[in-house]
Amino acid sequence: LLGRAGEAQGVVLQDGTEVRSKLVLSNASPQITFLELIPQEQLPKDFVQRIQQLDTRSPVTKINVAVDRLPSFLAAPNAHDGQALPHHQCSIHLNCEGTQLLHQAFTEAAQGHPSSRPMIELCIPSVLDPGLAPPGCHVVSLFTQYTPSVLAGERCWDEQARNAYADTVFDCIEDYAPGFKASVIGRDILTPPDLERIFGLPGG
């Protein structure tokens, strides 16, 4: 950010080009905006300290899945013609039957272990936008929690840990929608550190 006398006056692009403006908006996190893009001496010290103390650690692991057919749920089986039903257009929550389930999932993550029965929010955006997947196939978006940023024993997430957690999530979905695991043709697993690294979200 370009600034003078405590006012933002524009931005400097990666190639060195300066863009001046009367108004500068940042869609980066507060930590990135105020601790990395603006020289510290231009900000009040107490303000900088408050930003430094922000705890934005996330318990979310996002899993993007490609499947070769729509999930068929025990509670609402698919139609014989394979067409999407109303619930396929909604956000579907699994492992949320009681607060004890959610509390257990949280407690496990607080102790450094990915939840053994995580809360799962499942959406199928390709039902509403068929252009997201080839004919007959679908994209399933999984918003899951709780997962720690750092695993027990100060271990970092590696491929083995990522895949083990994704397998746990898929096992849970299988309980609600038998055949889900067999329908999976691809998956992309984004843990809190991945979300921070790829999207610039401090804490994930």
Order of alpha helices (4+ residues) and beta strands (2+ residues): beta-beta-beta-alpha-beta-beta-alpha-beta-beta-alpha-alpha-beta-alpha
